[in-house]
Structure formats: C-alpha cells, structure tokens
Amino acid sequence: MEEMIEIDYKPRDQQLLIHDAIDASRFTVVVAHRRMGKTVSAINHLIKAAVTNTNPNPRYAYIAPTYAQAKRVAWDYLQEFTRPLNAIYNIAELRADFWGRRISLYGSDNPDSLRGQYFDGVVIDEVGDQNPKIWNEIIRPALADRLGWALFIGTPKGRNHFSELRDRAEKEEGWKLLEFRASQTDIIPEKELWAARREMGEDKYAQEFECSFNAAVEGAYYGSLINDLEAKGRITTIDRDDLCRSFVAWDLGISDSTSLWVAQLAGKEVRLIDYHEAHGVGLDYYVRWLRENKYEGFEQFLPHDVEVRELGTGKSRKEVLQEAGLDIRVAPRLSIADGIQAARRLIPRCWFDHKTKAGLDALRNYRREFNERQNVYYDKPLHDWTSHAADAFRYLAITLDEGVDSWSTPLPKNVSWVV
C-alpha cells in the first residue's frame, strides 16, 4: 500500500478556481486584490503539477520581477510546501529538487538565467512590473516542446501589458481570465477595506483592492500624461513625413540594452514614429537597423558618454558612428531630474505610433524607486527594464528643449527646388 503524503495547504474557494482554470486552459491570467493568496496558490500548483507530471525530468519556474523579490515572496512558501516531499534545496539557485522534478525561482531582472531552458509550467508574478519581452522572447519559446502552461498573476499597475494580457485572456481561445475583487471575495473584512480606502485614497484603493487598471502607476513619472494622450486619441497610426525634421534619440548600453526613439517634428507636434531596443549586439547592428528603415539620414541624438574613447580601439563610439555616416549631436549634460522635467514638458506635445508600443509601455511604467521597509519613494528612478527607453526619451526631450525645435525645417537631402 502506497504511503499517503499530505501537504498542509487548504485552498480557499478562490484558490480552487485558480487550480481548476490552470488544469482546464493552457494560459491563465489572474487579476487579484492584495492579500488574496495568489502566490501561495501559484506555488502549490507548481508542486501539484510537478508531482503528477509523467514526462521525464519535469521543470517548473516561478518568475518575479527581481531575484530578490522571488526570494522574499516565494522561497519560504516553496520550502514549506515541498518539505513533506523530502525536497533537496539549493539556496544559491533558489531551487527545490524532489523525485527527479525541479521547481526554480527566478527574477526577470536577469533574463539570461532563463534562456536555453525548457519548462513544463511557469508562473509569472506581478506581470505589470516585468518586461513584456520576458514572455514573448524567452518564456513562450521555452514552453513549446513540452506544451507547457503559464499562469500570469498580479495586481493592476495601470494600462500596460498586464492589462492587455487580461483583455486577451477574456477573448482568446485557450486562455482563461479570473478576477478577484476585494468587495466580492469577502477575504478581507469590510471594516478593514473601509479603513484602507480612507488611508489610501480612491485611486490607489481601486487599483490595489478592486483591480482597476485605470489609475496611473504609483510613483510613475509619465503615466498620467500618457493616459491623457491616449484619451485624446494621440496613440494611433502615424504616416512618416520626410519633409519634417527628423531625429533618432539613443540610450547607449554596453552590457545593457540600447534603445532608439525615432521622432519627427511637425510644427510644434512631436511625432514618435518608431522605437527599437536590442541587447548584446554591437553598434553595427543599430546602424544596419537605421539603414534598413531609412533612418540613417536623420539627426542622431546621443548621450554625452558617446564621446568617451574605448581602450581597445582608441576611438569613441561617436567617431565610430560618424564613420558609418551618421549625423551625431551630443545631448546636453543635465541632471536626471532636469531631464525628467524636460520629458514631462515634451509629452503633451507628442503623438505616438502603434509601432512604439514597447517604448510606450516602458514610459508608462518608469517610476521612482520605492523603499518597502520605510514605505517611502526615493527621489530617483528605479533602474529596471523601463530605464533604457525612458533614458533615450529623456535625451530626445533635453535636446529638443535646447532649441532644436525652434529652428526652421530644412529640406531633406534628397529634395531640391527646380527653378
């Protein structure tokens, strides 16, 4: 007679709905209020799936926005609920192994740790705080050969890629949407909810406890400005106009990503017509992208460190790009705070093409760093997946602020008057 192993987990009705949804649909999106127990249910479903999986060497993952957050939020739960299975723990890698199965915790702040792996199932927690490329470029392919499932869980953080996943799950076959509002679950006493509403204010309360996507991300620099643009229909399809003065603003990364915003100036309107970001490639890659899209003739705005000479070649990246035929203009050296103010002045003049969606998602979510222990925001930006797009936009803003947009618009190089 087989020995019965009991795990001390007694799911609430809402958690049972999550387990049933994952079993019934390959992709599940759970929008849940704070303290609903979504992380506990997610860890326990990973354990259940690993135990019942008959494939060789099952692999499962829980992914938080940062490695530190994964350790703080989920590591204790993983140990607690796998202890009856005599799991072996690797603290350095946040990994539990049992019966030839493995459950690992990751942070999307280190995407390279996720590359080259396969997964039978994945939980992506606090989706709105993570780079959407983690799903599209890394996790989705890693599920393909095992036909693995994915659970997206989180609390709203404004209109961003998590809200788009929510809308997709509501409509698309193979996807399932579950929403748990505090006013409906009865998990948190009504008296406590009223107290929270008084302390937090209506917008924050609606976001954290009633699953509203309408509030701007707390601490966001540009979220409310971009929401205003969206309400005015300024995020749309924009036709390129080469009679306009045109620019490409860069944020140069060495080991990090490099981001490029493509903008055109029409009167006082600034039209963002394209955005591109890549990681781990050389300058020749970006020059090639500019040429393929016929942006190489645009003025290129780059940060001041483009003039620093590299030890290996003795050349600065400015010189390398100039030798490639680009017209380089170095952005003024201003403080980050002054640059953010310049960007705030610029955004109300902007129109964004749908092709800039990845950059626009980053701008919406670019926010101040938060100290959870002291419950205060620092007066500096959080460095995460949003930073590169926001920095490139900041260089665009401060260079235009310097007076570029007051100049007369010259004829493009390939146009001449015939008299």
URQUI-V466350 format. One record per residue. N is the residue number from 1. BURIAL is b if it has 9 or more other ideal C-beta (glycine too) atoms within 8 Angstrom, else e. D_CENTER is the distance of its C-alpha to the mean C-alpha in Angstrom with 1 decimal. Layout:
N;BURIAL;D_CENTER / N;BURIAL;D_CENTER
This chain:
1;e;49.8 / 2;e;46.1 / 3;e;44.9 / 4;e;42.5 / 5;e;39.4 / 6;e;37.9 / 7;b;34.5 / 8;e;34.5 / 9;e;31.9 / 10;e;33.1 / 11;b;30.4 / 12;e;30.4 / 13;e;30.9 / 14;b;27.2 / 15;b;26.3 / 16;b;28.9 / 17;b;27.2 / 18;b;24.0 / 19;b;26.1 / 20;e;28.0 / 21;b;25.0 / 22;b;23.6 / 23;e;27.1 / 24;e;27.6 / 25;b;24.4 / 26;e;22.3 / 27;b;18.9 / 28;b;18.7 / 29;b;16.3 / 30;b;17.5 / 31;b;16.8 / 32;b;18.9 / 33;b;20.2 / 34;e;20.3 / 35;e;23.0 / 36;b;23.3 / 37;b;23.3 / 38;b;20.3 / 39;b;19.6 / 40;b;23.3 / 41;b;23.6 / 42;b;20.8 / 43;b;22.4 / 44;b;25.8 / 45;b;24.8 / 46;b;23.6 / 47;b;27.1 / 48;b;28.9 / 49;b;27.3 / 50;b;28.2 / 51;b;31.7 / 52;e;32.5 / 53;b;31.0 / 54;e;33.9 / 55;e;32.1 / 56;e;32.9 / 57;e;30.6 / 58;b;27.8 / 59;b;24.4 / 60;b;21.7 / 61;b;18.4 / 62;b;16.6 / 63;b;13.1 / 64;b;11.7 / 65;b;8.9 / 66;b;11.7 / 67;b;15.1 / 68;e;17.0 / 69;b;15.4 / 70;b;16.3 / 71;b;19.7 / 72;e;20.3 / 73;b;19.2 / 74;b;20.4 / 75;b;22.8 / 76;e;25.8 / 77;b;25.3 / 78;b;25.3 / 79;b;28.4 / 80;e;30.1 / 81;b;29.9 / 82;b;30.6 / 83;e;33.5 / 84;b;36.1 / 85;b;35.1 / 86;e;36.2 / 87;b;32.8 / 88;e;32.6 / 89;e;29.8 / 90;b;28.2 / 91;e;26.8 / 92;e;25.7 / 93;e;23.4 / 94;b;22.8 / 95;b;24.6 / 96;b;27.2 / 97;b;29.8 / 98;b;32.5 / 99;e;34.8 / 100;e;33.1 / 101;b;29.8 / 102;b;26.6 / 103;b;23.7 / 104;b;21.2 / 105;b;18.4 / 106;b;15.4 / 107;b;12.5 / 108;b;9.4 / 109;b;10.0 / 110;b;12.9 / 111;b;11.9 / 112;e;15.6 / 113;e;16.9 / 114;b;15.8 / 115;e;17.2 / 116;e;20.7 / 117;e;21.0 / 118;b;21.9 / 119;b;21.1 / 120;b;23.3 / 121;b;20.7 / 122;b;17.2 / 123;b;15.8 / 124;b;12.0 / 125;b;12.2 / 126;b;10.3 / 127;b;7.8 / 128;b;6.5 / 129;b;5.7 / 130;b;3.9 / 131;e;2.5 / 132;b;4.7 / 133;b;7.2 / 134;b;8.1 / 135;b;9.8 / 136;e;11.3 / 137;e;12.5 / 138;b;13.3 / 139;b;13.9 / 140;b;15.4 / 141;e;18.0 / 142;b;18.7 / 143;b;20.0 / 144;e;22.2 / 145;e;25.4 / 146;b;25.7 / 147;e;24.5 / 148;b;22.3 / 149;b;20.6 / 150;b;17.2 / 151;b;16.6 / 152;b;13.5 / 153;b;14.2 / 154;b;13.1 / 155;b;14.2 / 156;b;13.0 / 157;b;10.9 / 158;b;12.2 / 159;e;12.0 / 160;b;8.5 / 161;b;7.5 / 162;b;9.1 / 163;b;12.0 / 164;e;12.3 / 165;b;12.5 / 166;b;15.0 / 167;e;17.0 / 168;b;17.1 / 169;b;18.4 / 170;e;21.0 / 171;e;22.5 / 172;e;22.0 / 173;e;24.5 / 174;e;23.5 / 175;b;20.9 / 176;b;21.7 / 177;b;20.4 / 178;b;21.5 / 179;b;21.2 / 180;b;22.9 / 181;b;23.8 / 182;b;25.8 / 183;e;28.6 / 184;e;29.1 / 185;b;28.7 / 186;e;31.3 / 187;b;29.7 / 188;b;29.6 / 189;e;33.0 / 190;e;33.4 / 191;e;34.8 / 192;e;31.7 / 193;b;29.5 / 194;e;31.8 / 195;e;31.7 / 196;b;27.9 / 197;b;27.9 / 198;e;30.5 / 199;e;28.6 / 200;e;25.0 / 201;e;26.0 / 202;e;25.4 / 203;e;21.9 / 204;b;20.4 / 205;b;22.7 / 206;b;21.8 / 207;b;18.1 / 208;b;18.8 / 209;b;21.9 / 210;b;22.3 / 211;b;18.8 / 212;b;18.6 / 213;b;15.5 / 214;e;17.6 / 215;b;17.2 / 216;b;14.9 / 217;b;12.5 / 218;e;15.2 / 219;e;15.4 / 220;b;13.3 / 221;b;15.3 / 222;b;14.9 / 223;b;13.7 / 224;e;17.4 / 225;b;18.4 / 226;b;16.0 / 227;b;17.1 / 228;b;20.6 / 229;b;20.0 / 230;b;18.9 / 231;e;21.9 / 232;e;24.1 / 233;e;23.0 / 234;b;21.6 / 235;b;18.7 / 236;b;21.0 / 237;e;22.6 / 238;b;24.1 / 239;e;27.0 / 240;e;27.2 / 241;e;30.2 / 242;e;31.6 / 243;e;34.2 / 244;b;31.5 / 245;b;30.7 / 246;b;27.5 / 247;b;25.1 / 248;b;22.2 / 249;b;20.3 / 250;b;19.0 / 251;b;17.1 / 252;b;18.8 / 253;b;17.5 / 254;e;20.1 / 255;e;18.5 / 256;e;14.9 / 257;e;13.2 / 258;b;15.2 / 259;b;14.0 / 260;b;16.6 / 261;b;17.0 / 262;b;20.2 / 263;b;22.2 / 264;b;25.7 / 265;b;27.9 / 266;e;30.2 / 267;e;32.4 / 268;e;30.2 / 269;b;27.3 / 270;b;24.3 / 271;b;22.9 / 272;b;19.6 / 273;b;20.4 / 274;b;18.0 / 275;b;15.0 / 276;b;14.5 / 277;b;12.7 / 278;b;14.1 / 279;e;14.8 / 280;e;18.2 / 281;e;20.4 / 282;e;23.2 / 283;b;24.0 / 284;e;26.1 / 285;b;23.1 / 286;b;21.8 / 287;b;25.4 / 288;e;25.9 / 289;b;22.8 / 290;b;24.3 / 291;b;27.7 / 292;e;26.6 / 293;e;25.2 / 294;e;28.1 / 295;b;26.2 / 296;b;28.2 / 297;e;30.7 / 298;b;28.3 / 299;b;28.4 / 300;b;25.7 / 301;b;24.4 / 302;b;23.5 / 303;b;23.1 / 304;e;26.4 / 305;e;25.8 / 306;b;26.3 / 307;e;29.9 / 308;e;30.0 / 309;e;32.2 / 310;b;31.1 / 311;e;33.8 / 312;e;33.9 / 313;e;34.7 / 314;e;35.9 / 315;e;33.9 / 316;b;31.1 / 317;b;28.1 / 318;b;29.4 / 319;e;32.6 / 320;b;31.0 / 321;b;29.1 / 322;b;32.4 / 323;e;34.3 / 324;b;32.0 / 325;e;33.2 / 326;b;30.3 / 327;e;31.2 / 328;b;29.4 / 329;b;29.2 / 330;b;28.0 / 331;b;26.1 / 332;e;27.9 / 333;e;27.3 / 334;e;26.1 / 335;e;24.6 / 336;b;20.9 / 337;e;22.1 / 338;b;24.3 / 339;b;21.6 / 340;b;19.3 / 341;e;22.5 / 342;b;23.1 / 343;b;19.7 / 344;b;20.5 / 345;b;23.8 / 346;b;22.5 / 347;b;20.0 / 348;e;22.8 / 349;e;24.5 / 350;b;21.6 / 351;b;21.2 / 352;b;18.2 / 353;b;18.8 / 354;e;16.8 / 355;e;16.2 / 356;b;13.9 / 357;e;11.3 / 358;b;8.5 / 359;b;9.7 / 360;b;10.4 / 361;b;7.0 / 362;b;6.3 / 363;b;9.9 / 364;b;9.7 / 365;b;7.5 / 366;b;9.4 / 367;b;11.9 / 368;b;14.9 / 369;b;15.2 / 370;b;16.7 / 371;b;19.7 / 372;e;20.0 / 373;e;23.5 / 374;e;24.9 / 375;e;22.7 / 376;e;22.2 / 377;e;19.7 / 378;e;20.4 / 379;e;21.1 / 380;e;18.5 / 381;b;14.8 / 382;b;12.5 / 383;e;11.8 / 384;b;8.4 / 385;b;5.8 / 386;b;6.4 / 387;b;10.1 / 388;b;11.4 / 389;b;10.8 / 390;b;12.1 / 391;b;14.9 / 392;b;16.0 / 393;b;16.2 / 394;b;18.2 / 395;b;20.6 / 396;b;21.2 / 397;b;22.0 / 398;b;24.3 / 399;b;26.1 / 400;b;26.7 / 401;b;27.8 / 402;e;30.3 / 403;e;32.2 / 404;b;31.1 / 405;b;30.8 / 406;e;34.3 / 407;e;35.8 / 408;e;37.6 / 409;e;35.8 / 410;e;37.5 / 411;e;38.4 / 412;e;36.2 / 413;e;37.9 / 414;e;38.9 / 415;e;40.6 / 416;e;44.1 / 417;e;46.8 / 418;e;50.0 / 419;e;53.0
